[in-house]
């Protein structure tokens, strides 16, 4: 039989010598500790054992507390209490389910009792391993179901206007993600809404808020008015005094209403989202947008000029109640590309902890604008090479909107890596 490991509580009076001699004769490995050491000592110093042996004079509740502490570190031992004279103390321990030994402490009797307790301890460990495995399988299945449900919130096909190209790369750090993107039509299919957002944190909690925020944005935008005449610090004078901007009302209403709902109903949960929400006029290439605390998307010039960042126009959504969001404007001319991304790109980490960084990302997208899918492939290849075999610490989402120099209809490309 395998050697039984025993922790014996060494208090005053000490354990009887004939019991110690019997355990030595049956080759039990004995570790002596006081109650104080077991209850208050550092967790890292707690020994592991099949059996916890204590005097029947120890309070049953105190012994239970020690077992719970040992269980959290190494698994629960089987409790055996002994009594030399005061046998009435055994009753309380028996009610707690503890085993017991009484004189004479003959080696054969002690061996049989320890052997039985050792087998019970081993059976308990096996049961816990099976339960832990079953729980892991259940959790994995639930995460897989969550991933499938979340995938249903992401568009399978993107509406692509004639003369434009849209490409997406989406790679979650875990099975479910806090990042999301969306592309849908507005204003009787005369405008195109594009959203890239990043809910704080990652995993199941952020994925739930991702589904909520995405639904609020799209529902509000699709059911809002079509036109709005705006005058904001981000709009050039000509645009402020020009005709109504079709699509600005759905944009403003969607972001403002979503922020209002989150701050009124979910502020305690502490979740918020940075987002870039834009509305494109495919006929002119004019873009109106709100950047709610998101990484500034980069407008890549067809001639290879310095990338133009589309700066923040308001705070993250879900942080400040009654926030007034301003509108920003951009123009995509033939050959231009808009590159939208989440912070999982510049904050990608190599195994030694260094970040890819904004400067390196700018290098990757600078130069004459190429097709959006080429930009995505170049950045994704660099991110994968930089991170190597290291863990992916954050979700990665990239979207490109490209206006080819020659007007043609190109198929949409989406990639979930």
Steps between C-alpha positions, in 0.01 A plus 500: 500500500617857429629701794223694671575866567373636831485846656470461876390794712769541765345681796520466879479227609704358210382198299543173694833335435350158429294657217811666356693171529220313323497744208878476472481122493257505206721742303258791511655834407413731788513881506438673834332842508314706757145622448629857480745409222226325304238774549712814480829409336578589138297301249812421302641319801207265549598133459299250298378177657252216472408521869465781754529354850399699809401446859131465576549800731530727192174673415337333195433840340868594535605173335250570220656844442844340470368245250345775286830688498693188403240417236552834330871427470538124446160336532313391812660234725294245692471592869585244768469602866640304792403484863696355790258549790237765422296295254197731524689745280468254209125556465524850353762388248296199389211738426737692270583178319847457648655157550662407833758284677499386864749293704660260470690659208617170356700524174264265316195706599669830420617362164149389407346833601761705310469276195124551490536875545767518231270323253216739589730797447610363162139437399415859599783630283383292204143624542619863514711447188201356314277785620762757399531340158122492454478864604775589253312321221177679596675837507665434165166402350332809643779717358459330164126570509582860594741523208235368262242746633746787477591403146134547419531865603781557250388546140555199275495721190564871479306729267760646264399794278611508139845652470610408854680219679457399865726246669499381860732293718369385838705286741378467863748436780257254663209299367276803549597859434432855613587638155238527231441650160189565296410635157140573402298724272311816601285768336324268257833339402650838408746497790723237656565476874834352616576422864812368673487485880690358793327419830738527795650175627449170317321173550138418583412825679624725222340272240160546664539877493626479143170334399299761693687801359499373144123440516430844649712678239353326200137511617516871585681592180261307277196656666615863515435792268708545187622862502664737742658842448801513731748765609788353698865594562601206283313615192665739250316827444379394157347185647339681792322736266421242232200280443373254763728203559303186420577234759617730778178462700515118517866527593449750781186331631659155505810601694320740736216259580739209556712711734190614688371144542834362621568779749148484642474122527847344504741750651563274800620216279786724386488399133540759225595500135723708279360520151535650158158538336488656155248555222623500140345664197616254233425740217735774624739321740398737778517353850337632816604330822515487877816376665408412856838461671623256235843467343498758219437325167750589230407647163762376252553732206516352152820695432681372809477810717514491878206297641229728635358396840127546559522633852274444799173698498369386839561263792455124505138387502366399841723720716347848534122561515346762272808533282476719189685336212641713221519395136814469295533502122732340248520463124605180321615573149570235234796289612463587872465240777360538850667267754300442823641282777472414869781533753582131468715599199743759645488327841591158363779361721804296422601225750731738691210742562580777249214658303484528122422870548335776300818600317551150359136479399530835319801368311299199387214704355703797363585548135272512197163353597450149377185291507354454845553126503870555432523738796330245725728220384812711556401609850374156604819333379709747701289450813527122478874515442545744789299295752653170389391212721399737780148530634258731320414748775220692330244470224614616157253663260587688181273643232595676179280712274664547160386713207671361189627740239296321236132458578417131532307280736725277709397212726519547873765315696459415867747293694460349846839369600 
